[in-house]
Amino acid sequence: MFRKKKFLGMGLATILMCSSLSGSLAYAESKTSTYDASFFENLKQRAIVHELQEHKIAVNPKASIAELLNTADSTSLKSKNNSDLQQNLEKLNKAEYIYLTLDGEVYSSEKGYVGMADKVESKEDSVTDATYTETNSLSESSNNHDVSISSKNNPTPSQVSGGTTGTFSRTQLKYDGFDGVTGNFWLPYVHRLGDGEQPWFYFGFDSTKGRGVEGGFSYQTGRKVWQGYVRNSNRYEYSYGTWSEGAEIRPMKFYIDPTSADSYLIVGSEKIVAMMTFFNDSDFPSMSLKRVFSIAKNNFDGNNIYGAISGDFYNLLVSKVNSDYYYSWGNYPEYSLWDGEKWYGTIAWPTYYIKYYDPDTKMASWIENQNR
């Protein structure tokens, strides 16, 4: 156990402004039933907060847009040194905000629903193992299906959440208000990757409302290095630095600031990636935390990944939003659910690909098809 130290004040305006030059800002997350004016006003407000914080201006993250702009006007920001800030604030205030759901639906702050986006496949897609199910199926009392059902004991790829996207060891804690994780890591060694195979090692926060964010390391198969990243739905932000196979990360920390809902990936004492999330106050009391060790491959059929990875981590600690301390991961119960059709939460997929050096703690893993 050690006392939690919050990292505050790093804005994400640089991430947002890359798309504001065209006069609109794009966001992506899980599908929501409606996208009204208040939803887009919230996105605009947070974008302006991040821009001001990026310029080292202290602001109330809950202030209204008018209050934020008044703050900017009252702090002598019209000098030449702050001309970029003034221009950026004006663009953010006037921008059309575009919102993309995971289903490809596109919404505009000015036009509402505007149609479907074309799907573009990434060569380096992560294991998209969304572990959210409807709220009424999250409780163990609803998990009353007969354990003898063959598909539960020997599922097909489509019967595992994320099962068609690759092989992985996923360990997930219950939906109980987590907001941070830290520990020491040996980045995996990578062996004999086949075509279209890419290793990932990351943590993720999921709310019961379908929102999520993940952060960790992605193996760049062309350069043969590990690179830090944070992913918010289909949007990625990568670190400038890279690490070699087997490199020790001491420590790594991934957390969400409940005040701003920004996520941060930290190596040592350096923030290497930051990204805005779509969590709000109602998400944090029931936030789940997962760790995933994986080799991704599109259309994984349960047997067609040929590479292998091996890695290790230790002193893994987690924090909850209502606590000032970090405690051992093993202090908290895991979440695993078979809802009659699909597995969610903790799972080794498939079992013959996953080997744990310590089966009790699952604290080190080897991924390889042991049936070959």
Secondary structure in CASP SS format (residue, H / E / C, confidence):
PFRMAT SS
TARGET T0000
AUTHOR 0000-0000-0000
METHOD secondary structure of the structure
MODEL  1
M C 1.00
F E 1.00
R E 1.00
K C 1.00
K C 1.00
K C 1.00
F C 1.00
L C 1.00
G C 1.00
M C 1.00
G C 1.00
L C 1.00
A H 1.00
T H 1.00
I H 1.00
L H 1.00
M H 1.00
C H 1.00
S H 1.00
S H 1.00
L C 1.00
S C 1.00
G C 1.00
S E 1.00
L E 1.00
A E 1.00
Y E 1.00
A E 1.00
E E 1.00
S C 1.00
K C 1.00
T C 1.00
S C 1.00
T C 1.00
Y C 1.00
D C 1.00
A H 1.00
S H 1.00
F H 1.00
F H 1.00
E H 1.00
N H 1.00
L H 1.00
K H 1.00
Q H 1.00
R H 1.00
A H 1.00
I H 1.00
V H 1.00
H H 1.00
E H 1.00
L H 1.00
Q H 1.00
E H 1.00
H C 1.00
K C 1.00
I C 1.00
A C 1.00
V C 1.00
N C 1.00
P C 1.00
K C 1.00
A C 1.00
S C 1.00
I H 1.00
A H 1.00
E H 1.00
L H 1.00
L H 1.00
N H 1.00
T H 1.00
A H 1.00
D H 1.00
S C 1.00
T C 1.00
S C 1.00
L C 1.00
K C 1.00
S C 1.00
K H 1.00
N H 1.00
N H 1.00
S H 1.00
D H 1.00
L H 1.00
Q H 1.00
Q H 1.00
N H 1.00
L H 1.00
E H 1.00
K H 1.00
L H 1.00
N H 1.00
K H 1.00
A C 1.00
E E 1.00
Y E 1.00
I E 1.00
Y E 1.00
L E 1.00
T E 1.00
L C 1.00
D C 1.00
G C 1.00
E E 1.00
V E 1.00
Y E 1.00
S E 1.00
S C 1.00
E C 1.00
K C 1.00
G E 1.00
Y E 1.00
V E 1.00
G E 1.00
M E 1.00
A C 1.00
D C 1.00
K C 1.00
V C 1.00
E C 1.00
S C 1.00
K C 1.00
E C 1.00
D C 1.00
S C 1.00
V C 1.00
T C 1.00
D C 1.00
A C 1.00
T C 1.00
Y C 1.00
T C 1.00
E C 1.00
T H 1.00
N H 1.00
S H 1.00
L C 1.00
S C 1.00
E H 1.00
S H 1.00
S H 1.00
N C 1.00
N C 1.00
H C 1.00
D C 1.00
V C 1.00
S C 1.00
I C 1.00
S H 1.00
S H 1.00
K H 1.00
N H 1.00
N C 1.00
P C 1.00
T C 1.00
P H 1.00
S H 1.00
Q H 1.00
V E 1.00
S C 1.00
G C 1.00
G C 1.00
T C 1.00
T C 1.00
G E 1.00
T E 1.00
F E 1.00
S E 1.00
R E 1.00
T E 1.00
Q E 1.00
L E 1.00
K C 1.00
Y C 1.00
D C 1.00
G C 1.00
F E 1.00
D E 1.00
G E 1.00
V E 1.00
T E 1.00
G E 1.00
N E 1.00
F E 1.00
W E 1.00
L E 1.00
P E 1.00
Y E 1.00
V E 1.00
H E 1.00
R C 1.00
L C 1.00
G C 1.00
D C 1.00
G C 1.00
E C 1.00
Q E 1.00
P E 1.00
W E 1.00
F E 1.00
Y E 1.00
F E 1.00
G E 1.00
F E 1.00
D E 1.00
S C 1.00
T C 1.00
K C 1.00
G C 1.00
R C 1.00
G E 1.00
V E 1.00
E E 1.00
G E 1.00
G E 1.00
F E 1.00
S E 1.00
Y E 1.00
Q E 1.00
T C 1.00
G C 1.00
R C 1.00
K C 1.00
V E 1.00
W E 1.00
Q E 1.00
G E 1.00
Y E 1.00
V E 1.00
R E 1.00
N E 1.00
S C 1.00
N C 1.00
R E 1.00
Y E 1.00
E E 1.00
Y E 1.00
S E 1.00
Y E 1.00
G E 1.00
T E 1.00
W E 1.00
S C 1.00
E C 1.00
G C 1.00
A C 1.00
E E 1.00
I E 1.00
R E 1.00
P E 1.00
M E 1.00
K E 1.00
F E 1.00
Y E 1.00
I E 1.00
D C 1.00
P C 1.00
T C 1.00
S C 1.00
A C 1.00
D E 1.00
S E 1.00
Y E 1.00
L E 1.00
I E 1.00
V E 1.00
G C 1.00
S C 1.00
E E 1.00
K E 1.00
I E 1.00
V E 1.00
A E 1.00
M E 1.00
M E 1.00
T C 1.00
F C 1.00
F C 1.00
N C 1.00
D C 1.00
S C 1.00
D C 1.00
F H 1.00
P H 1.00
S H 1.00
M C 1.00
S E 1.00
L E 1.00
K E 1.00
R E 1.00
V E 1.00
F E 1.00
S E 1.00
I E 1.00
A E 1.00
K C 1.00
N C 1.00
N C 1.00
F C 1.00
D C 1.00
G C 1.00
N C 1.00
N C 1.00
I C 1.00
Y C 1.00
G C 1.00
A E 1.00
I E 1.00
S E 1.00
G E 1.00
D E 1.00
F E 1.00
Y E 1.00
N E 1.00
L E 1.00
L E 1.00
V E 1.00
S E 1.00
K E 1.00
V C 1.00
N C 1.00
S C 1.00
D C 1.00
Y E 1.00
Y E 1.00
Y E 1.00
S E 1.00
W H 1.00
G H 1.00
N H 1.00
Y C 1.00
P C 1.00
E E 1.00
Y C 1.00
S E 1.00
L E 1.00
W E 1.00
D C 1.00
G C 1.00
E C 1.00
K C 1.00
W E 1.00
Y E 1.00
G E 1.00
T C 1.00
I E 1.00
A E 1.00
W E 1.00
P C 1.00
T H 1.00
Y H 1.00
Y H 1.00
I E 1.00
K E 1.00
Y E 1.00
Y C 1.00
D C 1.00
P C 1.00
D C 1.00
T C 1.00
K C 1.00
M C 1.00
A E 1.00
S E 1.00
W E 1.00
I E 1.00
E C 1.00
N C 1.00
Q C 1.00
N C 1.00
R C 1.00
END
